Amino acid sequence: MRIQRFINELCIFKHRASATENERRAAQHIYQIMRSLGLVAVIEEFKSQQRMNWELATILSFFLLSAVFYFFAPVVSAILGIAGFILFWGYFTTSFKPLSPFFRFSKSQNVVGKFPNPDAPFKIVFTAHYDSARSSPLWNPKRVNLFRFNFLAGVGLMLALVFMVALKPFSIEHPILNIAVVALGAFVVGQMVLQLYSGFSGKPVEGASDNASGVAVMLEMAARLKQKTMPLFEFWFVATGSEEVGAIGMKEFLRAHADDFDKESSYFINFDNIGSGTLHYFVGEGMLKLYRFSNDLILAAKKTTQLKKFQPVTSSTYRLAYTDAIIPSRLGYHAILLLATDERGLIPHWHWETDTIQNINFAVPELASDFCLKMTEELYQLISKQQKNKIQIMKNIQQELSKNEESYL
């Protein structure tokens, strides 16, 4: 019942688009819920952007300029093409985004809560973004099943453009190459127009599944873990803003709390899009480069699925638009993603006007909560066993050292 109430309350805002007033109001509401659950909570502001389209259009402009300069400045053309692909790679792997600060004209915020346990050697961080997306032709249900294919095809065409323009400085020319560069330049123009049109026309969606459902499960975990005793763990709960414009909130959270989390002893469990469909735990994610998730968390999830109740929960690999889970995973932290898909492997009502409270199957977030609680308990048992083994190894080493000292004497 709590999960349903949490989702209903977040959907009252109609939308929670990134870096908007509605997102700010939703953050205040989540903050109040965290306080009511007994969490020590704080709202952390950061600079953000309301739309990702302007940054993507700027990256695409490097490819367009590369095609233009190809005909009278080949070296400049090659440099622009290579620079464009480096920026493209950095953006979609989240490795680096040097252009992003130039588009952060707005403010967003993360809501951070925890049950303080300063003596705990491990931190478990439950995360879910609370901002909602904007619809656009990119997410039209009639075409969204081709999202992965279209993305990879676009990558291939832009790589082809970079390869072709890089030939001319070495005096490798052919009329067919000239025609191909013009055609690929026209393709880039089309992609830029699509991004600009989407940026201007995209309407914020309610975001019941994406991602009020994830926030609701995260808050439910706080309510349930409050009753549990796990002295090795300190539990954190983070509702991130501006995920829909490039996972900015998660990146800013880890930047602000870099000193709080050790990579070997911090575990991030991310909830996203769990309002309907079939629940999965993901072993890795990435649009271009696949980042594998934590072996410990995968093992805990796998053990959890051995229970009959959780056998429908299966493992998968996420290769669609990236989630918050990719940020800690790329940085070397333990991480895992829980997300639900339909029979095609797609997210139901993805970034569309139909992502409403009426299309939520509350059994799915309820299952996610039960699954994650059991997975957390399995993780605790796994880590406890590892700690005991380490202690035993240290004792054995000390005994060997003592024996050696006695023999020496």
N, C-alpha and C positions, 0 to 999 in steps of 0.2 A: 504493500500500500504506500510506503514511503516513496518508492521509486516513481510510482504513478503521480504522486503529489508533486515531487520535485520537477518532473517533466512538465506537468500542467502549469506550474508556477513560472517556469522559464519561458514557456510558449505564450504567456500573457503579453510579453513584450512585442509580439507580432514578428519581430526579427531582432537579431543581435549582430548586425553587420559589423565587420571589423572597424575599430577606431571610430565608432559612432556614439551618439548619446545613448542609444538603446543598449549598446554593449556596456557602456559605463554603468547604466542603471542595473543591468543584469549582474554585473560584478558586485555591486553593492548588495544585491539580494543574496548572492552566493556567500558573500562575506558574513551576512547576518545568519545564514543557515549554519555556516561553519562555527560561528560563535555559540549558537544554540546547541551544537553537538559537543561542546566542550573543547574545541580546538583553539589553540593560540593562533590567531589569524591576523593577516595584514594584507593590504592592497598595495601592490608595487607598480608604479606607472613607468612607461617607457615610450619613446617616440616610435610611431608606426605609420603605415600607409593604409588608406581605405580601399585601394584597388591595386592588384598586382599587374594589371594590363599595361600600365605606362612603362614599368620597368622592362617587361617582356618585349614591348614594342621597340624600346630603345636598344635592347640586345639585338633584335632582328634588324634594326637599321644598320648595324655593322655589316651584315651580310648583303644588304641592299647596296650600301656604298661600295662594298667590295666588287659587286657586279658592275657598278657604274665606272669605277676607276680602272677596271680591267682593260678598257679600251684606250686609255691614254696615260695611265700611271701604274704599270704592272706591279712594281714593288709595293707601292702603297696599297694596291688591291689585295695582294697576298697577305700583307700585315693586317689589314682590316678583317679579312676572312678568318685568319688564324685567331686574332683577338676575339672576334665574335664567337667562335666555337669555344674558346676557353671560358668566356663569360657564360655561354650557354651551359657548358658542362658544370661550371661552378654553381650556377643557379639550381639546376635540376638534381645535383648530388648534394646540395646544401653546403658544399665545401667552402665556398667563398662567394660573396655577393658585394663586390666593391661599389656597384651602382646604387644599391639599396638605400644608403643614407641620404642620397639626393632626392628621394621620393617620400621621405618620412616627414610629412607636414602635419600629422595628426598625433593624437595621444591614445594609447591603449593601456591596458593594465592586466596583470596577473593577480589572482587571488590565492594566497599561500597560507595553508594551515598545517599545524602539526600537533601531535601529542608528544611533548618534550620528554625525552629519555636520554639525557646527556651521557649516561654510562654505557649505552648500547653501542656495540662495535659495528653494527650494520644499520643502514638506512633504506627503508622501502618507500618509494615515492610513487603514489598513484596520480596519474595525470589524465586530464581530459580538456579539450578546448571548448569554450562556451560560446565563441562567436559563430555566426551563421554565414553561409555563402551567399553569393549573388548568382541568379540564373543568367544564362547566356546561350547563344547557339551552340557553344562547345558542349553543353550538357543536355541538349535536346534528347529526350528518351528514344526518339527514332534513330538517333545516330550515336548515342553514347556507348553502345556496344562495340563501336569501332575505335574507341578512345585510344587503346593501347596500340592498335595497328597504325592509326593516323599519326600518333606521336613518333613511333619508330620510323615510319615512312618519312616524316618530316626531318628527323635526325639524319637519315640516309641521304636525303636530297641536299641538305645543307653541307654534309660532309663531301658530297660530290662537287658542290660549288667550290668549297675550299680547295679541294684537290685540283680542280680545273684552273682556278685563278693562280694557284701556286706553280703551274707549269710555265706560264708566260715569261716570268723573269729568267727562265732558262732557255728562252727562245723556242719553246715548244708550242707551236700554233697550228690551228687548222680551222677552216670555215665552220666545220661541224661544232667545234668547241665554242666558237663565237655564238652560234645559234643556241647551244645548250646553256651558256652563261646567261643569255637574254631570257630564255625560258625559266631558268631557275630564279633569276631576278624577279620575274613576274610572279613566280610562286611566293617569294618572300613578300612582295607587295601585298598579295592576297592575305597572307598570314598577318601582316601588320594591320591591314584594314579590319580583319576579323577581331584582333585584339582591341583596337581602338573602338570599334562598334560595340564589342562586349563591355568595355569599360564604361561607355556612355549610356548604354541601354540596359545593362544588367540590373535586375530588381532584386532586393534582398528577400530571401526566403525565410520561412518560419524556423526551419532547422530543428524540428522535433527529434528526428533521428540523428541528424548531423548538426549539433552534437549535444542537444539537451539530454539525450539518452545516456551518453557517456558520462556527462557531469552527474546525472542522477545516480548512476552506479558508483561513481567515485564517492559521492556523499553517503550513499548507503554503506559502502565499505567503512567509512569513518564511523558511522553509527554502530556497525557490527563489531569492528575491531576494538572499539572502546571497551567492550565487555571481555576481550581476550587478554590473556597474559602471555606475552612473548618478550621476555627481558632482553633478548639479543637484538631486538629490532626497535628502531625509532621510526614511527610512521609519519610520512608527509603526504599532503593532499594539495595538488596544484591545479587550479582551473586557469588555463592559459588563454590569453586574448590573441587576436590577430593570427591565428593558425591558418585561416583561409587565404591569407595574402603572403604565404611563404614561411609558415611556422616561426614567425618572429617572436611570439611570446615565449616559446620554449627556449629559443636561443638566448633571449634576454634573461630568462630565469637562471639558466646555467651560467651565464656570464656574471650575474649578480651574486650567485651562490657558489662560485667556483671553490671557495675555501671550505664550504660546508660538506662537500661530497668527495670522498675518495673513490677512485675508479674501481678499485678491487672490492669495495664493500658497500656500494650503492646500487640499488636495483630499481629500475623504472618500469612501471606497468601502465601502459597507455590504453585508454578506452576510446573508441571512435566508431560512430555509425553502428550502434547495436540496438536499433529500434525495431528491426524486422529482418527476416531472412534466417540463415543458418549461421550460428556462432562458430568462429574459428579462432585458434591461437596461431600466430604467424611466426615462422622460424627465421624470417628475414624480410627486408623490403628494400625497394630502390627502383627508380624509374630508369636510370642509366647504369649505375653501379649497385650491385646487390650487397647490402650490409646484413650480415648474419647476426641474429639476436643471441642473447646469452644462453650458453649451454645449461647453466643451472636453472634458469627460468623455463627453458624448453623441457628439461627433465622433470621439473615439478609439474608442468602442465601435462606432460605425457603420463605421469603417474596418476594425476587427477582423472584423466579420461578412462582409467581402468575401472572406475566405479560405474555401475550400470547407468546411473542417472546422467552421467556426463559423456557417455559413449558417442552421442551425436555430435559432440564438439571435436572437430578434426583439425589437423595441422594444415597449413597452407603457406604460400609465399606471396607477398603483396607487391605487385609491380604497377599499380595504378598511381595516381597522384599521391605524393608522399604525405605521411602523417607526422605528428609530433614525435613518434617513437624513433624516427630516423636520426634525430639530432643527438640524443644521448648515446645511441648505438655508434654513430660515426665518431663521436668523441672518445669512445672506449669504455663507456659505462655498460653495466648489465642492463638490458632492456628487452621488452616483449610487447607485442600488440595484440589486443583482443578486438575483433571487428566481425561484423556479420555481412554475408553476401547472399545474393539470390542464386538460382540454379545455374546461371551463366557466369558466376564468379564476379558479378558486378554489384555495386552498392545500390540497394533499392531507393528510388526517388532521389537519386544523387544530384544535389545542387539544383533541384527543380521545385516548382511551385507546389508540387504534390507532397513535399516533405513536411507534412502537417501532423498534428496530434491524432487526427482521425485514422492515419495510416500506421500508427504504432501498434505493434504486437507486444504487449507488456510482458508476455512470457519470455521474450528474448532477453531484455535487460535483467529480468529476475534470474534467469539462468546464468547470465554473465556474472551477476553478484555472487550466486552460490558457487559457481565454478572458481571465481577468483579467490573467494575466501578459502576454499579447500586447497587451491594452488598455493596460497600464501602459507597455509599450515604445512603443506608438503615441502615448501622451500625452507621453512623453519627447521623441520626435521633434517633435511639435507645439510643445511649449514651447521646445525648442532652436531651432527655426526662428523662433519669436516673439522669442526673446532676440537672435538674430542680426539680425533686422530692426530691433529697438530700437537695437542698437549701431550699425547702419548709419545709422539716422536721426540718432542723436546725432553721428556723424562728419560727416554732411552739414550739420547745423546748425552745428557747429564750423567747418567749412570756409567756410560762408556768412558767419559772424561774422568770420572772419579776412579774407575778401575785403573785407567792409565796412570793417574797420579800416584795411586797406591803402589803400582808396579814399579814406577820410577823411584819412589822412596825406598 
